[in-house]
Amino acid sequence: MTLVPTVTVAIAAADPGAMRLVVSGLMVIFTLWSAVYVRRIRRPIGEWLTWIDISFLALLSVCVKWTVPAPWMAAGQSWLVPFVSFAAVSYQFYASRRTGAAAAVILSAAMVAGLALALPTGTWSDSLVTAAWSLVLCLLGRMLRGLVEQGGRAARRSAAALEALRREQQVAEAVRSDERRMLDALHDTAASTLLMVGVGAVGQDGGRTLVDRAARDLVVLESIPQPQAACSDLTDSIRSACTGHGIDVVFEGPADRSFDGEVVRAIAGAAGEAVRNAARHAGTPSVDVRVIAAGDVVAVHVTDRGRGFDPARVAIGRRGMRESMVRRMADVGGAVEVESTPDAGTVVRLRWPA
């Protein structure tokens, strides 16, 4: 960054004749060396190249008598001092601590020695102040590098902590998802079957309904650990979830419509819960289930003509409403709407997406 202006000023400021010739030769050599140094220093080949660079700059500083005009030095001016000082500070950012400290001391001493050789006795003492400032700048550069490295380490630790937290959250969410899936399956199978046994809803046909339900429940529970299909048939899944609850189902739905497996399972589970609720509470022999799939939109209407109820008076803790329907649909971006009036039946509308 400072090489081109330094070379230009050094050659232009040199006295015509031998000094300009010497300076021009040195600048050509130093430019070629700098090109090699910058290209090679990026590779992990040790610090011997840096020590060569330090030695070259120290030699230039000692030979200032032959590279900087005497009037410039007598006036406290030199193109070499800022260039060498900048190089000494630069070492602090990529060389090791030991090499950086040695470079700062060696180059400061070389600048003082060069001016002492070039100027009459007593007129070079101001260079001590310049050397001291160079050392201070190098120290500040080293401190800045330390702060940057410290900030980098802190950022890496924070990133690692955030990544660990993200993984923990993913694991926790997966565990919660598995728990919800297990609870949903138990609620839809064993718990519902036991409830029907308890209220005597499966004893009218000699136990055939109970046997069929138990067999179906067993298949569902055994499938829980298995990987879930990416896509599932919408109509077949809803029809399967809505049958076998001790109530006749009049089913209407499209053929051969597949959707994301998680979405289908949520809709089918919510529809099945609506049919179970009708079987338990509606006091009607049948329920209508209508499935509508238009494009990427799904709607399911579960309608009974039973005794109905007041939705506002349903306890918020009732799992059938809160978990088996509302939460299931919300998990996949759907919604549930329940419309009912006492003695006028009930309509449960499922929508996906909401």
N, C-alpha and C positions, 0 to 999 in steps of 0.2 A: 504493500500500500504506500510506503514512503520511499521505495527504491527509486522510482522514476524521477520525482522532483528532487531527491537528494543528488542523484547522478547529474541532473541538469544544472543544479546550482553549483555543485562541486567543480564541474568543468568550466562553467561560465565565470566563476569567481577566481579560478587559478590564474596566477601571473602568466602572461604569454611567455612561451619558450619552454624551458626544461620542466617547470612545475606543471604546466598544463599537459605536457606530454606524459609526465609521471602519473598525474591524476587520471588522465584519459585511460592509460593502460590499466591502472588499478581498478577503475570503474568497470571496464570491460570484463576483467577477471572476476570482479565481485558480482557483476550481473549474471555471468554464466554460472558461478558457484551458487548464487541465490536460487536460480532456476532449478539446479540439481537438488539443492537442499530442501526447497519447498516440496518438490515432487517425492523425494525419498523419505522425508521426515514423517510422512503419514503412515509409513509402514512400521510394524513392530520390529525394528532391527537394532534396538539399543540406542544409547545416547552418545555414541562416539561422533556421530555427525554434528550433534549440537556442540560438542567440545571443539570440533574443528571450526565451526562458525564463531564460537566465542574467541578462539585464538586469532582468527582473521580480524575480527573487530578490535581486539586488544592491540594487534600489530598496527592497524590503522590509527588507533588513538595515540600510540607511542610515537608514530611517524608524522604527527600533525605538523611538525616543522616544515615538512616538504609537501604538504597537501593543502594547507590553508594559508592564505597571504598573511604576512606579519601585521599589517594595519588592522585586519579583521580581529586577530587575536588580541592586539593591544586594546581594541575597543570592546573586548568581551564578546565578540561574535565568532561563530563557527558553525558551519553546516554539519560538522561531525558530531558535536555534542548532542543535539536533539536526536540525531539518527541512532547513535549508540545507546542513548538513554531509552529510546523507544524499544530497541532490541532487548535491552536488559529487562525491561518490564514485560515484554512479550514472553520471554523465557519462563516467567512465573506461571503462565497459564497452561503450558504444555510439558515443561520439563519437570523432573522430580524436584522435591524440596531442596535436596542437597545441591543439585546442579544449578537450580535457580539462585540459591543464596551465593554459591561460588561465583556465578556469572556476574551478579550484582557487585560483589566486592572487587573482582578482577577488573571489570570494565571501568568501575569508578576509579580504581587505583591507576589504571592505564591512562585515563583521561587526565588525571592530575599529573602523572609523570610526563606525558607528552607535552602539556603546556609548560611544565617546569623546564623541559629541555628547549622549548621553542622561544620562550620569553626571557627577557633580562631578569636578573635576580630581584625578587620582591614584587614583581608585577603579576605573578601567576597565582598569588594566594587566593584571589577571588574564585579560582577554579575549585577550591575546597568546598565552597558553598554549593557550587553546582554538583559536585560529587555527592555531597550530603543529601541534596534534594533527590538525586538519582536513587540513592539507597532508600530514601523514604518512599519514593514512588514504587520501587520494587517491593518494599514491604506491604504497601497498600495493595499492589497487584496480587501478591501472595494471599493476603487476607480476603480479597474479593474472590479469588479462586476457591478458597476454603468455604466461603459463604455459599458460593454457587454449588459446590460439591455437597455441602450439608443440605442445601435446599433440594438438590437432586435426590439424595438419599431419603430425605423426608417424603418427597413426592412418591418415590418408589415404594416406601413403606405404606404410605396412604393408599396407593393403588393396589398393593397386595392385600391390605386389610379390606378394601372395598370389594376386591374380587372374592376374597374368602367369605365376606358377608353375603355377596350375591349368590355364591354357591350354597351357603347355608340356607338362604331364603328359598332357593330353588328346591333344595332337598326338603325343607319344611313344607313348602307348597305341595311337592309331590306326595309327601306323607299325608298331608291333610286331604289331598285329592283322593288318595287310596282309602283313607278312612271314610270320607263321604261316600265313595263308591260302595264300600262294604256295608255301611249303614243303610244306604239306599236299597242295596240288594236284599239285606235282611228284612227291611221294612216291607219291600214288595213281595217277598216270598214267605219265609218262615213266620214272621210276625203276623202278616195278614192271614195266613192259613190258620194259625192258632186262634186268631180272633174269630174267624168264621166258625171254627170248631166250638169256641166258647159260647157263641150266640146261637148255636144249633143250626147254622145256615147250610151245612153240608150233610145232613143226616136224612134227607128226604129220598135219596136214591140208593140207599143201601151202602153208602160210603164210596160209590164210584167217583163222585166229584172230588172227594178228599184224596183218593188214590191218584187221580189225574193231576191234581194240584201239587201233591207231594212230589210226584215224578218230575213235573215241570220245575218246581222249586229246586230240586236236586241238580237238574241240568244247569240252571242259572248260577247256583252257588259254586258248582264245580268249574264254571267258566270264568270265575272272577280272576284267578291268577294268570289266565291266558292273555296274550297280546290282543289288543282290540283292533278290529278291522278299520282300515282308513275310511272306507265308505260302506254304507249299509242301505238296504232297501227300506224306504220310508214306510210304505203301506204295510208290508209284511211285518215289520217291527212293531208298528202301532197296533195292528190286528192281534198279534201275539200277546202284547201287553194288556190288551183290553178284554181278552177272553178268559174264561175259567174263574169268574168271580161270583158265581151263583146268580147271575142276572143275564137275560138275553140281550145280545148286542146286535143292533141293526147297523151294519158297517157299510160305508161308502167311501171309496178312495181311488186315486189314479193307480195305474199299473206301471211297474218298472220305473220308479223314480228313486234314484240314489242320491244321498247327501252325505256330508261328513259324518263319520261314525259317532263322534261325541254329540253332535247336534241331534242325530236320530235317536240316540239312547236317551237324551234329556227329554225330547218331545214324547217319545213312547212311554217313558216312566211317568211323566206328568199326566198324560192321557190315561194311563192305567190307574193312577191314583184317583182321577176324577170318576172313573167307572167304579172303582172300589167304594168310594164315598157314596155314589148313587145306590150301590147294592146294599150298603149298611144303613143309610139314612133316608133315602127317598121314598121307600115304601111303594115302589113301582116294579112291575115284572120285567121291564125292558128299558134300554137306553139307546139313543141314536149317537153314532160316532161318524162324523163326516170329516174327511181329510181333503184339503185343498192345497195343491201345489202349482203355483203359477210362476214360472221362471225360477228365480232363486228365493222366492217367498213361500213360506209354509204357514197354513192356518189349520187348526184342528178345533172342531166344535163338538163338545160332548153335551148332549141335551137329554134331560129326563122330564117326565111329566108327573113327578111325585109331589111330595108335600112341601118342598122348598124350605127356605130358611131366610133369616136376615143376615147377610154377610157382615154387617157392621157389628153384630153381636158374637161373631166367632172369635174365640179367644186367640190372641196373637201367638200363644205358645203351642197351638195345635200343630203338630208336626206335618200332618197331611197337607195342610195349606201352606205353611211357612217353608217347609223343607222339600217335601216330595213334589210340589208344583212350583211355587214361586222361586225358591232358590235354584232348583234344577234349571228352570228356564233362564233365570238371570245369569247363571254360570256360562251359558253359551250365547248370551246376548238376546234372549227372547223375553217375552212378557206373558202374564196371565191376567185374564179379566173374568171375574165371576159375576154373573147376573142372576139373581134369584129373588123370589117373593114368596112368603108363606102361602102354601096351598096353590101355588101357581107354577111349580117346577123350577128347574135350575138349568142354566146354560154356562158351561165353562169354555172360554175361548183362549186358545193358545196361539201365540204369534211368534214367528221367527223369520227375520230379525224383528226386534221390538219396533 
